[in-house]
Amino acid sequence: MGLLSIKNLRAGMVLEEDLTERMGRLLMPKGTVLTEKYIKICKMWGVVEAHIEGVAGNDINASALNDFNPAEIAIVSESVHKRFCHANMDHPAIKELIRLCILRMAEAKNICPDHLRQDSYLEEETTKRQKMKPVKANPLKFIGEHTKLSTLPDIYRQLIDAIAKPSSSTYDIENVISKDTNLSARLLKIVNSAFYGYPSQIDTLSRAVSIIGTRQLSTLAMGINIINIFSKIPSGIINMKMFWKHSVLCGICARILAGYKNIRNTERMFTAGLLHDIGRLVYYNYLPQESIDVFAKAKNSHQLLYLTERDVFDLDHARIGGHLLNIWQMPLSLEDMVCYHHEPQKSKNQMESSILHLADIMANVMSIGTSGERLIPPLNGEAWLRLGMTPNILSLTIEQADHQLEDVFKVIFADDKSQ
């Protein structure tokens, strides 16, 4: 018996067990011979996998690498396993992520993903820094001085006020958003992008609000406003296009995974992903030289970047990010997710933080963009069990995220020529 991903199902295969949709409703009984029509029905109902007679899922997955030169696969595999050095490689989800990472790099003929592209600059700067006396820096000092709520756009503060008022109606919040024509246009473009995949054009903000929801659209609007705060990061520290690509990708993965768990406000999950590493921008913007020290120390010791941040700054970017969102009066659920995306077991909402935790790992595996981390963060075993997912969901999520990324990224950064 084999448990096959939906994308590996073919006409003529026979179900070994009853096939149900997410909520447990029977779709097809054991013994059903699959047809193209039945497979299409499975996809419509969000089926992720099926038990098939006489087929081994592992054999099908392994065969995907057979089309590549074994010598090339060996080189790629060695590179990938080094990135997973802190992961539990016996975990079924990690095994699948390693396979997917090898496959992506082999297909792209790329053994130098985005996280390695600034090494030459950083090595030069690190040599200079080694001659200087290290100074213990306090990133919280810069948060208090430079990232007050007053530094955010007026539209952001108006949105916070409108959402906080119990008497605010859908019209009131729509009216606030509509005052910013640029923001309104971006939101409409997102609504009409592959991010939602609606079959017909949605051409007014009021219709977008009625379909998606006031809170959901407001959360998106707040997240889009925040990304403009850190616009003067030294270019040698981090490539901001790569930083935001990683962030957008994490948000998309989080939103897709949330859909599998029937979480209604998936826009909140996207915004959490968009902002999950924003704490790093405090380091990069206000402590650029110290950030270079962190990069060098993490690289030389093969340590995870967020653990090195704790060594150097006493706080990692996740805690700094959570503190920022608190100052900016973002919803507590977002603050909690960002603060604990590396330690979801400490979160008040462990399900949502576990989703963001997995989404961040997947975005790192996909190697599109980077926020500075060279290695793959380890998967929290409790978080995986809490999600109740199977490894087959990983490739489906990555496939959907690949499809949506460029469309969503171009919309969000439409007017930013630096991106």
C-alpha positions in Angstrom: 0.0 0.0 0.0 1.2 3.5 -0.8 0.1 6.9 0.5 0.3 9.1 -2.6 0.2 12.8 -3.0 -2.8 14.1 -5.0 -0.4 15.3 -7.7 0.9 11.7 -8.2 -2.6 10.1 -8.7 -3.3 8.7 -12.1 -6.3 7.3 -13.9 -6.5 3.5 -13.4 -5.2 3.5 -9.9 -7.3 1.8 -7.2 -8.1 3.1 -3.8 -7.0 0.9 -1.0 -9.0 2.8 1.6 -12.1 5.0 1.7 -11.3 8.5 0.5 -12.7 11.4 2.6 -12.4 15.1 2.4 -11.0 17.3 5.2 -14.1 17.2 7.4 -14.4 13.4 7.1 -17.1 13.3 4.4 -16.9 10.1 2.3 -16.0 11.0 -1.3 -15.1 7.6 -2.8 -15.2 4.1 -1.2 -12.3 1.6 -1.0 -11.9 -0.2 -4.4 -12.8 2.7 -6.6 -10.9 2.8 -9.8 -9.7 6.4 -10.3 -10.6 8.3 -13.5 -9.6 11.8 -14.6 -13.0 13.0 -13.4 -12.6 11.5 -10.0 -9.1 13.0 -9.6 -10.5 16.4 -10.5 -13.2 16.0 -7.8 -10.5 15.1 -5.3 -8.7 18.4 -6.1 -11.9 20.4 -5.9 -12.5 19.0 -2.3 -9.0 19.8 -1.2 -7.8 16.2 -0.9 -4.1 16.0 -0.2 -3.4 12.3 -0.6 -4.9 8.9 -1.0 -4.0 5.2 -0.2 -3.4 3.4 -3.5 -3.2 -0.4 -4.1 0.2 -1.8 -5.1 2.1 1.5 -5.2 4.8 2.8 -2.9 4.8 6.5 -2.3 8.5 6.5 -1.5 9.3 4.8 -4.8 7.5 7.5 -6.8 9.2 10.3 -4.9 12.6 8.8 -5.3 12.0 8.3 -9.1 11.7 12.1 -9.5 15.5 12.4 -9.1 16.3 9.6 -11.7 16.2 12.1 -14.6 19.3 13.9 -13.2 23.0 13.1 -13.4 23.9 11.1 -10.3 27.1 13.1 -9.9 25.2 16.4 -9.9 22.6 15.0 -7.4 25.5 14.0 -5.1 26.9 17.5 -5.1 23.5 19.1 -4.5 22.6 16.6 -1.9 25.8 17.3 0.1 25.1 21.0 0.0 21.5 20.5 1.1 22.4 18.2 4.0 24.8 20.8 5.3 22.0 23.4 5.4 19.9 20.9 7.4 22.7 20.2 9.9 20.5 21.3 12.9 17.4 19.3 11.8 16.2 15.9 12.9 16.9 14.2 9.6 15.0 11.1 10.7 11.7 13.1 10.9 9.4 12.2 8.0 8.6 15.9 7.3 12.3 16.8 7.3 13.1 13.9 5.0 10.5 15.2 2.5 11.8 18.8 2.8 15.3 17.6 2.1 14.0 15.7 -1.0 12.2 18.8 -2.2 15.2 21.0 -1.6 17.5 18.7 -3.6 14.9 18.5 -6.4 14.5 22.3 -6.6 18.2 22.9 -6.7 18.8 20.2 -9.2 16.0 21.5 -11.5 17.4 25.0 -11.2 21.0 23.8 -11.6 21.7 26.1 -8.7 24.0 25.2 -5.8 24.4 28.9 -4.8 21.0 29.9 -3.5 20.1 33.5 -2.4 21.4 33.2 1.1 25.0 32.8 -0.1 25.1 35.7 -2.6 26.5 38.4 -0.3 29.4 36.4 1.2 32.2 38.3 -0.5 31.1 41.6 0.8 30.5 40.3 4.3 33.9 38.6 4.4 35.6 41.8 3.5 33.7 43.8 6.2 34.3 41.0 8.7 38.1 41.3 8.2 37.9 45.0 9.0 35.7 44.4 12.1 38.1 41.8 13.6 40.6 44.7 14.2 38.0 46.6 16.3 37.0 46.0 19.9 33.5 44.4 20.1 30.8 46.5 21.8 27.7 45.0 23.4 24.7 46.7 21.8 21.1 47.1 23.0 18.6 46.9 20.1 15.7 47.9 22.3 17.2 51.3 22.7 16.8 51.9 19.0 13.2 50.7 19.0 12.3 53.3 21.6 14.1 56.1 19.7 13.2 55.5 16.1 10.1 53.2 15.7 7.4 55.0 17.5 3.8 54.8 16.3 4.1 58.4 15.1 6.7 57.2 12.5 4.0 55.2 10.6 1.8 56.7 7.9 -1.4 58.5 8.9 -3.5 55.9 7.1 -2.1 53.2 9.5 -3.0 55.2 12.6 -6.5 55.9 11.2 -7.0 52.2 10.6 -5.9 51.3 14.1 -8.4 53.8 15.5 -11.2 52.6 13.3 -10.7 49.0 14.1 -10.4 49.7 17.8 -13.8 51.5 17.9 -16.7 49.0 18.6 -19.0 51.3 16.7 -17.0 51.2 13.5 -18.9 49.8 10.6 -17.6 48.1 7.4 -18.3 51.4 5.7 -16.1 53.3 8.2 -13.1 51.1 7.6 -13.6 51.0 3.9 -13.7 54.8 4.0 -10.4 55.0 5.8 -8.7 52.7 3.3 -10.2 54.5 0.3 -8.5 57.7 1.4 -5.2 56.2 0.3 -5.6 55.6 -3.5 -2.2 53.8 -3.7 -3.1 51.4 -0.9 -6.6 50.8 -2.3 -5.1 50.0 -5.7 -2.6 47.6 -4.2 -5.3 45.8 -2.2 -7.5 45.4 -5.3 -4.6 44.1 -7.3 -3.9 41.5 -4.5 -7.6 40.5 -4.4 -7.5 40.0 -8.2 -4.2 38.1 -8.2 -3.3 34.4 -7.9 -3.3 35.0 -4.2 -7.1 34.6 -4.2 -7.7 33.2 -7.7 -11.3 34.5 -8.0 -12.8 33.7 -11.4 -14.2 37.2 -12.0 -12.8 40.6 -11.7 -13.4 42.5 -8.4 -13.2 46.1 -9.3 -14.4 48.1 -6.2 -13.1 48.3 -2.7 -16.6 47.8 -1.3 -16.9 44.5 -3.2 -13.5 43.4 -2.0 -14.5 44.1 1.6 -17.8 42.3 1.3 -16.1 39.2 -0.2 -12.9 39.0 1.9 -14.1 40.7 5.1 -13.3 44.0 6.9 -10.8 42.6 9.4 -9.0 40.5 6.8 -8.5 43.4 4.4 -7.6 45.8 7.3 -4.9 43.3 8.4 -3.4 43.2 4.9 -3.5 47.0 4.7 -1.6 47.4 8.0 1.0 44.9 6.9 1.6 46.6 3.6 2.0 50.0 5.3 4.6 48.7 7.7 7.0 47.4 5.0 7.9 51.0 4.0 9.3 51.9 7.4 12.8 50.4 6.9 13.7 51.9 3.5 17.3 52.9 4.2 19.0 49.6 5.2 22.7 49.6 4.1 22.8 47.7 0.8 25.9 45.7 1.8 24.1 44.2 4.9 21.1 42.7 3.2 19.6 42.8 -0.2 16.1 44.2 0.6 14.5 42.6 -2.5 15.7 39.2 -1.2 14.6 40.0 2.3 11.1 40.9 1.2 10.9 38.0 -1.2 11.6 35.6 1.7 9.0 37.4 3.8 6.3 37.4 1.2 7.0 33.8 0.5 6.7 32.9 4.2 3.4 34.7 4.3 2.0 32.9 1.3 3.1 29.5 2.7 1.5 30.4 6.1 -1.7 31.4 4.4 -1.9 28.2 2.4 -1.2 26.0 5.4 -3.8 27.9 7.4 -6.3 27.0 4.7 -5.6 23.3 5.2 -6.5 23.8 8.9 -9.7 25.7 8.1 -8.5 28.9 9.7 -10.8 31.7 8.5 -8.6 34.8 8.6 -5.8 33.6 6.4 -4.9 37.2 5.7 -3.7 37.5 9.3 -1.4 34.5 8.6 0.0 36.1 5.5 0.7 39.3 7.4 2.4 37.4 10.1 4.7 35.8 7.5 5.3 39.2 5.9 6.5 40.6 9.2 8.0 37.6 10.9 11.6 38.7 10.4 11.1 42.5 10.7 13.0 42.4 14.0 16.2 41.8 11.9 15.7 45.1 10.1 16.3 46.8 13.5 19.7 45.2 13.7 20.5 45.8 10.0 19.3 49.5 10.1 20.7 50.7 13.4 23.5 48.2 14.2 24.9 47.3 10.7 28.5 46.6 11.9 27.3 44.5 14.7 25.1 42.6 12.3 28.1 41.8 10.2 29.7 40.3 13.4 26.6 38.2 13.8 26.7 36.9 10.2 30.4 36.0 10.6 30.0 34.3 13.9 27.0 32.3 12.7 28.9 31.2 9.6 32.1 30.3 11.3 30.5 28.3 14.0 27.8 26.8 11.8 25.2 28.1 14.2 21.7 29.2 13.4 21.5 33.0 13.0 18.7 33.6 15.6 20.8 31.8 18.2 23.8 33.9 17.4 21.7 37.0 17.7 20.9 35.9 21.3 24.6 35.5 22.0 25.5 39.0 20.6 22.4 41.1 21.5 20.8 39.0 24.3 17.6 39.1 22.1 16.8 37.4 18.8 14.9 39.1 16.0 11.7 37.3 16.8 11.4 39.0 20.2 12.4 42.3 18.7 9.8 41.9 16.0 7.1 41.1 18.6 8.1 44.2 20.6 7.8 46.3 17.4 4.3 45.1 16.6 3.3 45.8 20.2 4.5 49.4 19.9 2.6 49.7 16.5 -0.6 48.3 18.1 -0.9 45.4 15.8 -3.3 42.6 16.8 -2.0 40.6 19.8 -2.3 37.4 17.7 0.2 38.8 15.2 2.6 39.9 17.9 2.4 36.5 19.5 3.1 34.6 16.2 6.0 36.8 15.2 7.5 36.7 18.7 7.4 32.8 18.9 7.8 31.6 15.3 11.0 29.8 16.4 9.5 28.6 19.6 5.8 27.9 18.9 5.4 25.8 22.1 5.7 29.1 24.1 3.0 30.9 22.1 -0.5 31.6 23.5 -1.9 30.4 20.2 0.2 27.4 19.5 -1.6 26.3 16.3 -1.1 29.6 14.5 2.5 30.0 15.7 3.2 26.4 14.6 1.9 27.2 11.1 4.2 30.3 10.9 7.0 28.2 12.2 6.6 25.6 9.5 6.0 28.3 6.8 9.3 30.0 7.7 11.2 26.6 7.4 9.5 26.0 4.0 10.4 29.5 2.8 14.1 28.8 3.7 13.9 25.4 2.0 12.6 27.1 -1.2 15.7 29.3 -1.2 13.9 32.3 -2.8 15.1 35.4 -1.1 16.7 35.5 2.4 16.6 37.4 5.6 20.1 36.4 6.4 19.8 32.8 7.6 22.1 30.4 5.8 20.9 27.2 7.5 17.4 25.6 7.7 15.8 26.2 11.1 15.0 23.0 12.9 11.4 21.7 12.9 9.7 21.7 16.3 8.4 18.1 16.7 5.5 19.2 19.0 4.5 21.8 16.4 4.4 19.2 13.6 2.2 16.9 15.7 -0.1 19.8 16.7 -0.7 20.6 13.0 -1.7 17.1 12.3 -0.4 17.2 8.8 1.3 14.6 6.6 4.5 15.2 4.5 2.5 15.2 1.3 1.1 18.6 2.2 4.6 20.1 1.9 5.1 19.7 -1.9 1.5 20.9 -2.6 2.0 24.0 -0.5 5.4 24.7 -2.2 3.8 24.3 -5.6 1.0 26.7 -4.8 3.4 29.2 -3.3 5.6 29.1 -6.4 2.6 29.9 -8.5 1.6 32.9 -6.3 4.9 34.5 -5.3 5.8 36.7 -8.3 2.3 38.0 -8.8 1.9 39.0 -5.1 5.4 40.4 -4.8 5.0 42.7 -7.8 1.7 44.0 -6.5 3.0 44.8 -3.0 6.2 46.5 -4.3 4.7 48.0 -7.4 6.0 51.5 -6.7 9.2 50.6 -5.1 12.0 50.8 -7.7 14.5 49.4 -5.3 12.7 46.1 -5.3 
